């Protein structure tokens, strides 16, 4: 769960939804955000059947939230994807 939460925070930072604590700025990097979201998605696939019900729901909700935020940004800026 800690790994998922760390990567969720990184993805949200890359989507510009969370301020980067190093630069103190909101930055968007869709390429790296997509990579991070895909990595969490892969983790979900690889752990399928080995997680508790709570962990599965949490992981699915994180992936859903990140993908929705990613798609929203891509639709606003189609040339950046």
MODELLER restraints for C-alpha pairs under 7 A, 6 or more apart:
rsr = mdl.restraints
at = mdl.atoms
rsr.add(forms.Gaussian(group=physical.xy_distance, feature=features.Distance(at['CA:4:A'], at['CA:40:A']), mean=6.70, stdev=0.5))
rsr.add(forms.Gaussian(group=physical.xy_distance, feature=features.Distance(at['CA:7:A'], at['CA:36:A']), mean=6.66, stdev=0.5))
rsr.add(forms.Gaussian(group=physical.xy_distance, feature=features.Distance(at['CA:8:A'], at['CA:62:A']), mean=6.94, stdev=0.5))
rsr.add(forms.Gaussian(group=physical.xy_distance, feature=features.Distance(at['CA:11:A'], at['CA:33:A']), mean=5.02, stdev=0.5))
rsr.add(forms.Gaussian(group=physical.xy_distance, feature=features.Distance(at['CA:11:A'], at['CA:36:A']), mean=5.90, stdev=0.5))
rsr.add(forms.Gaussian(group=physical.xy_distance, feature=features.Distance(at['CA:11:A'], at['CA:37:A']), mean=6.61, stdev=0.5))
rsr.add(forms.Gaussian(group=physical.xy_distance, feature=features.Distance(at['CA:12:A'], at['CA:18:A']), mean=5.68, stdev=0.5))
rsr.add(forms.Gaussian(group=physical.xy_distance, feature=features.Distance(at['CA:13:A'], at['CA:19:A']), mean=6.10, stdev=0.5))
rsr.add(forms.Gaussian(group=physical.xy_distance, feature=features.Distance(at['CA:13:A'], at['CA:20:A']), mean=6.02, stdev=0.5))
rsr.add(forms.Gaussian(group=physical.xy_distance, feature=features.Distance(at['CA:13:A'], at['CA:27:A']), mean=6.94, stdev=0.5))
rsr.add(forms.Gaussian(group=physical.xy_distance, feature=features.Distance(at['CA:14:A'], at['CA:27:A']), mean=6.24, stdev=0.5))
rsr.add(forms.Gaussian(group=physical.xy_distance, feature=features.Distance(at['CA:14:A'], at['CA:28:A']), mean=5.04, stdev=0.5))
rsr.add(forms.Gaussian(group=physical.xy_distance, feature=features.Distance(at['CA:14:A'], at['CA:29:A']), mean=5.11, stdev=0.5))
rsr.add(forms.Gaussian(group=physical.xy_distance, feature=features.Distance(at['CA:14:A'], at['CA:30:A']), mean=6.72, stdev=0.5))
rsr.add(forms.Gaussian(group=physical.xy_distance, feature=features.Distance(at['CA:14:A'], at['CA:32:A']), mean=6.84, stdev=0.5))
rsr.add(forms.Gaussian(group=physical.xy_distance, feature=features.Distance(at['CA:14:A'], at['CA:33:A']), mean=5.23, stdev=0.5))
rsr.add(forms.Gaussian(group=physical.xy_distance, feature=features.Distance(at['CA:15:A'], at['CA:28:A']), mean=4.91, stdev=0.5))
rsr.add(forms.Gaussian(group=physical.xy_distance, feature=features.Distance(at['CA:15:A'], at['CA:29:A']), mean=6.33, stdev=0.5))
rsr.add(forms.Gaussian(group=physical.xy_distance, feature=features.Distance(at['CA:15:A'], at['CA:30:A']), mean=6.42, stdev=0.5))
rsr.add(forms.Gaussian(group=physical.xy_distance, feature=features.Distance(at['CA:15:A'], at['CA:33:A']), mean=6.22, stdev=0.5))
rsr.add(forms.Gaussian(group=physical.xy_distance, feature=features.Distance(at['CA:15:A'], at['CA:70:A']), mean=6.82, stdev=0.5))
rsr.add(forms.Gaussian(group=physical.xy_distance, feature=features.Distance(at['CA:16:A'], at['CA:26:A']), mean=4.98, stdev=0.5))
rsr.add(forms.Gaussian(group=physical.xy_distance, feature=features.Distance(at['CA:16:A'], at['CA:27:A']), mean=4.80, stdev=0.5))
rsr.add(forms.Gaussian(group=physical.xy_distance, feature=features.Distance(at['CA:16:A'], at['CA:28:A']), mean=4.72, stdev=0.5))
rsr.add(forms.Gaussian(group=physical.xy_distance, feature=features.Distance(at['CA:18:A'], at['CA:26:A']), mean=6.42, stdev=0.5))
rsr.add(forms.Gaussian(group=physical.xy_distance, feature=features.Distance(at['CA:19:A'], at['CA:25:A']), mean=5.28, stdev=0.5))
rsr.add(forms.Gaussian(group=physical.xy_distance, feature=features.Distance(at['CA:19:A'], at['CA:26:A']), mean=4.54, stdev=0.5))
rsr.add(forms.Gaussian(group=physical.xy_distance, feature=features.Distance(at['CA:20:A'], at['CA:26:A']), mean=6.00, stdev=0.5))
rsr.add(forms.Gaussian(group=physical.xy_distance, feature=features.Distance(at['CA:30:A'], at['CA:81:A']), mean=6.29, stdev=0.5))
rsr.add(forms.Gaussian(group=physical.xy_distance, feature=features.Distance(at['CA:31:A'], at['CA:81:A']), mean=6.90, stdev=0.5))
rsr.add(forms.Gaussian(group=physical.xy_distance, feature=features.Distance(at['CA:37:A'], at['CA:63:A']), mean=6.92, stdev=0.5))
rsr.add(forms.Gaussian(group=physical.xy_distance, feature=features.Distance(at['CA:37:A'], at['CA:66:A']), mean=6.73, stdev=0.5))
rsr.add(forms.Gaussian(group=physical.xy_distance, feature=features.Distance(at['CA:40:A'], at['CA:63:A']), mean=6.99, stdev=0.5))
rsr.add(forms.Gaussian(group=physical.xy_distance, feature=features.Distance(at['CA:41:A'], at['CA:63:A']), mean=6.51, stdev=0.5))
rsr.add(forms.Gaussian(group=physical.xy_distance, feature=features.Distance(at['CA:44:A'], at['CA:59:A']), mean=6.83, stdev=0.5))
rsr.add(forms.Gaussian(group=physical.xy_distance, feature=features.Distance(at['CA:74:A'], at['CA:80:A']), mean=6.93, stdev=0.5))
rsr.add(forms.Gaussian(group=physical.xy_distance, feature=features.Distance(at['CA:74:A'], at['CA:81:A']), mean=5.94, stdev=0.5))
